[in-house]
């Protein structure tokens, strides 16, 4: 992925739970993960819908998830 959020590094240094969420999304199989804007939402991009569904199920115990 050729895009990035320039706020991610400074925000996760102040709010480590965002770093944990991003790490969990990546470990769940996301091809790319980052946060929106100043960090109100984190997201993962998956090549296959089935992989996104599996990740959502895996993350649901710890995080609120939405599939789009």
C-alpha positions in Angstrom: 0.0 0.0 0.0 1.4 3.3 -1.0 -0.6 5.6 1.3 -0.1 6.3 5.0 -1.5 8.4 7.8 1.1 10.8 9.0 -0.7 11.0 12.4 -0.3 7.3 13.2 3.2 7.4 14.7 2.7 10.4 17.0 -0.8 9.2 18.0 0.2 5.7 18.9 3.1 6.9 21.0 0.5 8.8 23.1 -2.3 6.2 22.9 -0.7 2.7 22.9 -4.2 1.0 22.7 -4.3 2.2 19.1 -1.1 0.4 18.4 -2.5 -2.7 20.0 -5.6 -2.5 17.9 -3.5 -2.1 14.7 -1.3 -5.0 15.7 -4.4 -7.2 16.4 -5.8 -6.4 12.9 -2.6 -7.2 11.2 -2.3 -10.5 13.2 -5.8 -11.3 12.1 -4.6 -11.3 8.5 -5.1 -7.8 7.2 -3.1 -6.9 4.1 -3.0 -3.3 5.3 -4.0 -1.6 8.6 -4.0 2.0 9.7 -6.1 4.5 11.5 -8.4 7.1 10.1 -7.7 10.8 10.5 -6.5 11.4 14.1 -7.3 7.9 15.3 -11.0 7.8 15.9 -11.1 4.5 14.0 -8.6 1.8 13.0 -9.2 -0.4 10.0 -7.9 -3.3 8.0 -8.0 -4.1 4.4 -8.4 -7.7 3.3 -8.1 -9.1 -0.3 -10.9 -11.6 0.3 -14.2 -11.1 2.0 -13.9 -14.5 3.7 -10.6 -13.4 5.4 -12.3 -10.2 6.6 -15.2 -12.3 8.1 -12.7 -14.6 9.9 -10.8 -11.6 11.2 -14.0 -9.9 12.4 -15.0 -13.0 14.3 -11.5 -13.3 15.8 -11.4 -9.6 16.9 -15.0 -9.4 18.1 -14.1 -10.6 21.7 -11.7 -7.7 22.1 -12.8 -4.9 19.7 -16.0 -3.5 18.2 -15.9 -4.6 14.5 -17.8 -3.4 11.4 -17.5 -4.9 7.9 -17.9 -2.7 4.9 
